[in-house]
Amino acid sequence: MFLEWFVVSSLILFVLFMLIKTFFYKSIAQKEEKSSAVMKLTLQEAEILIRKHQLQLQRALGNIDILTDEITSLRNEVKLLKQRNSQYRIESEKYKSRIKDLEQKIEALL
């Protein structure tokens, strides 16, 4: 009888121990699933932000390329305008000297 009682008690204690252990590991597994789900959401949000910033960066780089092209064309136009301006100055000086020569000839004739 003592042996039966001991075996039954041991069996009950073992079953209780296994139940407690099962619930403990189950709660740990649930916590891990929750943290895993939170981590997945965080990673998805990070991926969305990265894509958003990549698009913004690509747009900015495209804008920089456009602005660089415009600056290059404006520099070329400025060079052309400087050349024209210097040509006009030279021509203007020629005309001024010719006018002076003609004025001197007119004075000489008078």
C-alpha positions as CSV (number, residue, x, y, z in Angstrom):
1,M,0.0,0.0,0.0
2,F,2.8,2.4,0.8
3,L,4.4,1.5,-2.5
4,E,1.2,2.3,-4.4
5,W,0.8,5.6,-2.6
6,F,4.4,6.5,-3.3
7,V,4.0,5.6,-7.0
8,V,0.7,7.5,-7.4
9,S,2.1,10.5,-5.5
10,S,5.3,10.4,-7.6
11,L,3.2,10.1,-10.8
12,I,1.0,13.1,-9.7
13,L,4.0,15.2,-8.8
14,F,5.6,14.3,-12.1
15,V,2.5,15.2,-14.1
16,L,2.2,18.5,-12.1
17,F,5.8,19.2,-12.8
18,M,5.4,18.6,-16.5
19,L,2.2,20.7,-16.6
20,I,4.0,23.7,-14.9
21,K,7.0,23.2,-17.2
22,T,4.7,23.1,-20.3
23,F,2.9,26.3,-19.3
24,F,6.2,28.0,-18.5
25,Y,7.7,27.1,-22.0
26,K,4.4,28.0,-23.6
27,S,4.5,31.5,-22.1
28,I,8.1,31.9,-23.2
29,A,7.1,30.8,-26.7
30,Q,4.3,33.3,-26.8
31,K,6.5,36.1,-25.6
32,E,9.0,35.2,-28.4
33,E,6.2,35.2,-31.0
34,K,5.1,38.6,-29.9
35,S,8.6,40.0,-30.0
36,S,9.2,38.4,-33.3
37,A,6.0,40.0,-34.7
38,V,7.1,43.4,-33.3
39,M,10.5,42.9,-34.9
40,K,8.9,42.0,-38.3
41,L,6.7,45.2,-38.1
42,T,9.7,47.3,-37.2
43,L,11.7,45.8,-40.1
44,Q,8.8,46.4,-42.6
45,E,8.6,50.0,-41.4
46,A,12.3,50.4,-41.8
47,E,12.2,49.0,-45.3
48,I,9.4,51.4,-46.2
49,L,11.4,54.3,-44.9
50,I,14.5,53.2,-46.8
51,R,12.5,52.9,-50.0
52,K,11.1,56.4,-49.5
53,H,14.5,57.9,-48.9
54,Q,15.9,56.0,-51.9
55,L,13.3,57.6,-54.1
56,Q,13.9,61.0,-52.6
57,L,17.7,60.6,-53.2
58,Q,17.1,59.4,-56.8
59,R,14.9,62.5,-57.4
60,A,17.5,64.8,-55.8
61,L,20.3,63.2,-57.9
62,G,18.1,63.7,-61.0
63,N,17.5,67.3,-60.1
64,I,21.2,67.8,-59.6
65,D,21.9,66.4,-63.0
66,I,19.4,68.8,-64.5
67,L,20.8,71.7,-62.7
68,T,24.4,70.8,-63.7
69,D,23.3,70.7,-67.3
70,E,21.6,74.1,-67.0
71,I,24.7,75.6,-65.3
72,T,26.9,74.3,-68.1
73,S,24.6,75.8,-70.7
74,L,24.5,79.1,-68.9
75,R,28.3,79.2,-68.6
76,N,28.5,78.6,-72.3
77,E,26.0,81.4,-72.9
78,V,28.0,83.8,-70.6
79,K,31.2,83.0,-72.5
80,L,29.5,83.8,-75.8
81,L,28.1,87.0,-74.4
82,K,31.5,88.1,-73.1
83,Q,33.0,87.4,-76.5
84,R,30.2,89.4,-78.2
85,N,30.7,92.2,-75.7
86,S,34.4,92.4,-76.4
87,Q,33.8,92.4,-80.2
88,Y,31.2,95.2,-79.7
89,R,33.7,97.2,-77.7
90,I,36.4,96.8,-80.3
91,E,33.9,97.8,-83.0
92,S,32.7,100.7,-80.9
93,E,36.3,101.9,-80.4
94,K,36.9,101.7,-84.2
95,Y,33.8,103.7,-84.9
96,K,34.7,106.3,-82.3
97,S,38.2,106.7,-83.8
98,R,36.7,106.9,-87.3
99,I,34.2,109.5,-86.0
100,K,37.1,111.5,-84.6
101,D,39.0,111.2,-87.9
102,L,36.0,112.4,-89.8
103,E,35.5,115.3,-87.3
104,Q,39.1,116.3,-87.8
105,K,38.7,116.2,-91.6
106,I,35.5,118.3,-91.3
107,E,37.3,120.8,-89.2
108,A,40.2,120.9,-91.6
109,L,37.8,121.6,-94.5
110,L,36.1,124.4,-92.6
